[in-house]
Amino acid sequence: MRFLTEIEIQELVNQNPSWDLVNKGLEKEFKFDSFLEAINKMKALSVEVDKLNHHPEWKNVYRTVWVRITTHDAGGLTEKDIFLLNLLNDYFD
């Protein structure tokens, strides 16, 4: 797995302005109409995420899902995170 360069990270942030770069990872809160919608989105996405074998940090509080993407075993953002970011954007936005 290859680390993203600073230029690649900046391009990724520019292309995804709703995500925040925080401590070598990308973070975002997604708001839904209800708790049930938030949980159902997480449940549906979990199948696809597991196929990638690259899992986000995420938590749910009522109708909000907070997500953090980073490659823990590499200590920063890698190419794996681009695939996960795109998947999250497709499912949650």
Secondary structure, DSSP 8 states (H G I E B T S, - for coil): --B--HHHHHHHHHH-TTSEEETTEEEEEEE-SSHHHHHHHHHHHHHHHHHHT---EEEEETTEEEEEE-BTTTTB-BHHHHHHHHHHHHHH-
